């Protein structure tokens, strides 16, 4: 066998090869380091961009605060204005024309029913009464004359009847002729007709007497009206006449009011209750009156009746409240604030800022559960009751368990995703 000879190794070539290897290793490490730095920079920028994107998306979601409706009071106080009026008041007029002779009471005087307030002089009425009495005497004399004439006519009639009967029998016997008998019978019939005429004349005379008596009664009643009396117990609140004044009872002119009276032991107020509270305003509801002239005091009254019909102009119900004023402290015509505790319904109370006024009607934003646990908004139509200023009564549309948005923006719509922060919890 042939033996191969080994070639000798060049030391310089080995050293060159080792240096190249180290060089490539260094380059590779440098590339790896550079790639790592670049990768970290890209990742950092990507992460920052993702965070910015997420924050931008989060900022695009509206943030709202919510609250829960609260139950309204079982009784709600309704405050309304009113004017106190006397339960009984009347202007006093004269029923007889003449001149005022005397008046006895001025304003502020307390009088009793039937008490004389004034006297009127009526000379013309006195003359009319005298003439009427004279006419009555004439009518009575005419009646007496008619009665006497009738009595005379009746006596003549009776005599003529006896004669006519006698002549009739004698004519049958042939003592007198038929013509003589007919003449007697005619005379009797004439007297009968005369008696009947006198009966009618007596009836007319009696009617004339009755008419004259009635006229006298009227004039005597008018004479009684010369004394002006109080129609009820009360206070004189006005006197519009004086001694010597011409009093016109309305004959040919406008009647003049002499006095004005009020009875103020019991007062009344007429209060217009809004339609939304009208169903609760029923007879028996208690009321309290507050007057500026009595600070810190309340006067008690009671609703006694209603008009039972709504005023088409004001949409209110007219009610009457009676107040006991036996102490006399309250005065008719005073202004009063009427506080009525009316039974409340099942209405809910929410902040007035929660209600949005839309073209389609009133809306309230209510929170609903959406996809992926997100909260969405539903714009719910509601019916508003009483307005309390910062709060408003809702009679339908929401429940006590609903979460409503306290101050929704005008651009909020149903289905909008929102973020809830804070809010009043029940």
C-alpha positions, 0 to 999 in steps of 0.5 A: 500500500501506498502511504499518503503524506500529510500536508503541512498546516499554515499557521497564518491561514488558521489565524485569519479564519479565527478572526473572520469567525469572531467578526461574524459573531460580533456582527450577528450579535450587533444585528440581534441587539439592533433588532431587539431595540427596533422591536421594542421601539415598535412594540412600545409605539404600537402599545401607546397607539393602542392605549391612545385608541382605547382612551379615545374610544372611552372618551367617545362614550358619554359619561352620566350620573344617575339617580332613583325616583323617590315615592311622593308623599301620601298627602301633598300640600296645595297652596292657593290664593283666595279672598275672604267673603262674608257668608251673607251680604246684601245691599239695602235699597228703599222700596218707597220713593221720597226724602230721607228723614233720618238715619240711625246707624253708620259704618261699623255699627252692629245691628240686629235683624228688624232694627230700624236703619232709616226713615223716609218721608213720602207725602205723595204716598200719603196722599195716594193712600187718602185718595184710595180710601176715599175711592173705597168708600165710594165703591162701598156706597155703590155696592150698598146702593146695588144691594138695595136696588136688588132687594127692591127688584126682588120684592117687585119680582115676587109680587109680579110672580104672585100676580102672574100666577093668579092671572094665569089661573083666571085666564084658564077659567075665562075670567080674563083674556089671554092677552091680559094674561100674556101682559102680566107674564111679560111684566114678571119676566122683565122683573126677573131679568132686572133682578139678574142684572142687579146681581151682576151689578152687585158682583161688579161693585164687590169686585171694585171694593176688593180692588180698592181694598187691595190698592189700599193694602199696597199703599199701606205696605209701601208706607211700611217700607218708609221704615228701612230695617236690617234684614239680618244680624250683621255689620253696616259696611257702607252708608250711601245716603244722608238726611234730605237726600232724594230716595228713588225706589226705581220708579222711572230711574236707577234705584239707589243703594242706601246701606250695605250689610255683611254677616261675618260670623262665618266666612267663605272663600272661593278657591280655584283648584288646578285640574290635576288636583281636582279629583282630590278636592272633595267636601270634607278636606281640611284647609288652613288659612295664612294671612299677612296680618296674623304672622305665625297664625293659622285659621282652620277651615273646611272645603264644603262644596265644589262646582262639580264642573271644570272651568273651560278657560282656566282648567280649574275647579271652583271650590268653597271653603267655610271658616268659622269667624265667631271671634270676629278677628277675620274681616271680609275682603282680606287676602289669604293663602289657602293650604290644603293637604290633598291625598297623594297618588302613586306618583314619583318625584325626580329632579326637573333636570332629568326631563327632556322636552322633545318635539314628540313629548316629554322624555326621561333617560332610563338606564338599561343593560346592553351587550357585553355588560355595557349600559345603554339609554332608553328615552322613556315617555313620561307624564308630568304631574305637579311642578315643585320647582327643582323637582317634578312629579311623574305620574306614569312612564317610570318605576321606583326601581329605574335608574334615571339620568340626572342631567341628560344632554339634548343629543342623547338618544335611545340605544346610546352606550354610556358610562355611569359615574356617581349618582344617588343610590337608594 
